[in-house]
Amino acid sequence: MQAFIADLLPKEWDQPGSALSGATTNPVLISHAVMSHAAHYRDVLNGLPTTMPAHARVARLYDQSIVEAAERLLPLFRQSRHQAGWLSAQIEGGHWMNRDALVARGLELAALAPNIMIKIPGSAQGYHAIEHLVAQGCSINNTFCFSVSQLDACLKAIHAGRQRAQANGVNLKRARYVVSFMIGRLGSEVEFVRQARSNRINLTRTDMRWAELAVYQAMQALMRRRDTPARLLLCSIKVDTDARGREHCWHLQRTGAETTLYTLTPAILEFLVRRAQSGRPIEPSPQWLAIPDKVLDRLLGLSYFNQAYFEGGLAANEFARQPAFLTAANDARRGVERLHRFVSDTLDGPDCVARSAPRHTGMEQRA
C-alpha cells in the first residue's frame, strides 16, 4: 500500500498542485523521526560542544528536525505566496509552561524558518501566550483543543492579539491561524466511558462518534458567529470498521459542510486510497447532520460531553485538567522523554566518551 501511495503522489510532493498544503509536528512525531534516522541525528549531537548540557542538546535536536522539515516545504510556501507550505511546530512541554515561557519558546521556534506556525496547547496560559504571539505577527496552531470553551478563548485571544498588532503597525498579511480539534481523542477518552457506566448509560461507539460530531458542529457554529480569520483543523481522525467488515470515517464523511481543514496520517491516506480503488471514494458531507434526539439525550446526561459541547462548559482554569487534554499532554511528555533517552544514549556511546574525556582536565574547568 505504501508503494502504491508513493506512485500516486507527485514526484515533487512539495510543489503546488500536489494537494499537500503543509505538515505538522509534535514531540511524538519528532521522536519517531529522530529514531528512524538515528545515525543522522547522532551526527548532529556529536557536532555540538561537549560542554552543552543535556536539556540544551535535546532542544537543539528538536529544533534541527523542525528546520529540516520546514526546509522541504519552503518551495511550496514561496510559490503559493505563503498560502500553503506551513509547518506547525509544537512547543515541547508547553502544556505546563506559563505565558512568558510559552512566548519565549514560541518566538524561538518561529525564528527557525519563515514558514513556521507555532503550535500552542489550549491551556489558560496558552491562550495568554497566543494573544502575545499574534500581536507580534506570528502564525498560530492551537492544539490540545477539545471544547467549544477552548475555541472561544482562542478566537478571543487571536482577535485581541490582532488588534494590538494593528495598533502597533505590525504586518499581519502573512499570518495564519488554525485551531486543532483533536476530534478522535474526544470520544475515545477513558473518562467518557467511565462516566457513562457510572450513570448506567449504554454508550456505544456510534454514540461516541455522534458526540464528536456534535462538538464539531457547535465549534463551527461559533466560528460562523465570529468574524475570524481562524480555521478549524480536524486531527486525530479515526477509521471504524462495522460488523460487516466495511470501513467508514465519520470524521471525513460527516463533516465539511463548513470550511474545514484536515490532518491526514499515512493510515488515513491508505484508507482513502482503498475506498477510491473500490469505487466508493470519500466525499465530505454537503450539509450539517441532525444529531438523533435519543443520542443527544444520553450524551447530555454526561458532564464530560457537556463540558465540551457548551460554550462556557469549561472555565479557563479547567482547560488543562480536561481528561483528553491530560492524555494528549502525557503523550507529548513521553515523546520528549524519548528524545532525552536518545541524547543520553548518544552521549554514553564510545565515540562521545572519547570526545568528552577532556572535560575532566583543569583546562576544561578554566575554559
TATAGI-V935327 format. One record per backbone hydrogen bond with DSSP energy under -0.5 kcal/mol. NH is the residue of the N-H (numbers start at 1). CO is the residue of the C=O. E is the energy in kcal/mol with one decimal. If there is no record, write none. Layout:
BEGIN
NH	CO	E
NH	CO	E
END
This chain:
BEGIN
5	1	-2.6
6	2	-2.3
7	3	-1.7
8	4	-1.5
9	5	-2.3
13	11	-1.0
15	12	-1.7
18	15	-1.5
21	19	-0.7
23	86	-2.2
25	88	-1.8
30	26	-2.8
31	27	-2.3
32	28	-2.1
33	29	-2.4
34	30	-2.6
35	31	-2.5
36	32	-2.0
37	33	-1.1
37	34	-0.6
38	35	-0.9
41	37	-2.0
42	38	-2.2
43	39	-1.8
44	40	-1.6
45	41	-2.2
46	42	-2.9
47	43	-1.0
47	44	-0.6
48	45	-1.8
52	49	-1.5
57	53	-1.8
58	54	-2.3
59	55	-1.9
60	56	-2.2
61	57	-2.5
62	58	-2.7
63	59	-2.7
64	60	-2.4
65	61	-2.0
66	62	-1.6
67	63	-2.7
68	64	-2.3
69	65	-1.9
70	66	-2.9
71	67	-2.1
72	68	-1.1
73	69	-0.9
73	70	-0.5
74	70	-0.8
74	71	-0.6
77	73	-2.3
78	74	-2.7
79	75	-2.6
80	76	-2.0
81	78	-1.2
82	77	-3.2
83	80	-0.9
85	21	-2.9
86	21	-1.0
87	115	-2.8
88	23	-2.4
89	87	-0.6
89	117	-2.5
90	88	-0.6
91	119	-2.3
92	90	-0.6
94	91	-1.7
96	93	-1.6
97	93	-0.5
97	94	-0.6
102	98	-2.5
103	99	-2.7
104	100	-2.5
105	101	-2.5
106	102	-2.7
107	103	-2.3
108	104	-1.6
109	105	-2.3
110	106	-2.5
111	107	-1.5
112	109	-1.5
113	110	-0.6
116	113	-1.1
117	87	-2.8
118	116	-0.5
118	139	-2.3
119	89	-2.6
120	118	-0.7
120	141	-2.3
122	143	-1.5
123	121	-1.6
127	123	-2.0
128	124	-1.5
129	125	-2.2
130	126	-2.3
131	127	-1.9
132	128	-1.7
133	129	-2.7
134	130	-2.9
135	131	-2.0
136	132	-0.6
136	133	-0.7
137	134	-2.0
138	133	-2.3
140	176	-2.0
141	118	-3.0
142	178	-2.6
143	120	-2.1
143	141	-0.8
145	180	-1.3
146	144	-0.5
148	308	-2.4
151	147	-1.9
152	148	-2.7
153	149	-2.2
154	150	-2.5
155	151	-2.7
156	152	-2.1
157	153	-2.1
158	154	-2.7
159	155	-2.3
160	156	-2.6
161	157	-2.5
162	158	-2.5
163	159	-2.1
164	160	-2.1
165	161	-2.4
166	162	-2.7
167	163	-2.1
168	164	-1.5
169	166	-1.0
170	165	-3.0
172	170	-0.5
175	172	-0.8
178	140	-2.3
179	231	-2.4
180	142	-3.1
180	178	-0.5
181	179	-1.0
181	233	-2.1
182	145	-1.6
182	180	-0.8
183	181	-2.3
183	235	-0.8
184	235	-0.9
185	182	-0.7
186	182	-1.3
187	183	-1.1
188	184	-1.0
189	185	-0.7
189	186	-0.7
192	189	-0.9
193	189	-1.1
194	190	-2.5
195	191	-2.5
196	192	-1.7
197	193	-2.4
198	194	-2.4
199	195	-1.9
200	197	-1.3
201	196	-3.4
203	201	-1.3
204	202	-0.8
208	204	-2.0
209	205	-2.0
210	206	-2.4
211	207	-2.4
212	208	-2.0
213	209	-2.4
214	210	-2.6
215	211	-2.1
216	212	-2.3
217	213	-2.8
218	214	-2.1
219	215	-2.4
220	216	-2.4
221	217	-2.2
222	218	-1.9
223	219	-2.3
224	220	-2.1
225	221	-1.4
226	222	-0.9
228	226	-1.4
231	177	-1.5
232	259	-0.5
233	179	-3.1
234	232	-0.5
234	261	-3.0
235	181	-2.0
240	248	-2.9
242	246	-2.7
245	242	-2.1
248	240	-3.0
252	249	-1.3
253	249	-3.0
254	250	-2.4
261	232	-2.7
263	234	-2.5
264	262	-0.6
265	263	-0.6
269	265	-2.4
270	266	-2.3
271	267	-1.9
272	268	-2.4
273	269	-2.2
274	270	-2.5
275	271	-2.4
276	272	-2.1
277	273	-2.7
278	274	-1.7
279	276	-1.3
280	275	-2.5
285	255	-2.2
296	292	-2.7
297	293	-2.5
298	294	-1.6
299	295	-2.4
300	296	-2.5
301	298	-1.1
302	299	-2.0
306	302	-2.1
307	303	-2.7
308	304	-0.9
309	305	-2.6
310	306	-2.2
313	310	-2.4
318	315	-2.1
319	315	-0.6
319	316	-1.2
321	318	-1.4
322	318	-0.7
322	319	-1.1
326	322	-2.3
327	323	-2.1
328	324	-2.4
329	325	-2.7
330	326	-2.3
331	327	-1.9
332	328	-2.2
333	329	-2.3
334	330	-2.2
335	331	-1.8
336	332	-2.0
337	333	-2.3
338	334	-2.0
339	335	-1.5
340	336	-2.2
341	337	-2.3
342	338	-2.2
343	339	-2.5
344	340	-2.7
345	341	-3.0
346	342	-2.2
347	343	-2.6
348	344	-1.7
349	346	-1.1
353	349	-2.1
354	350	-1.8
355	351	-1.9
356	352	-2.1
357	353	-0.7
357	354	-0.8
359	356	-1.9
360	357	-1.8
361	358	-2.1
365	361	-1.5
366	362	-2.1
367	363	-2.4
END
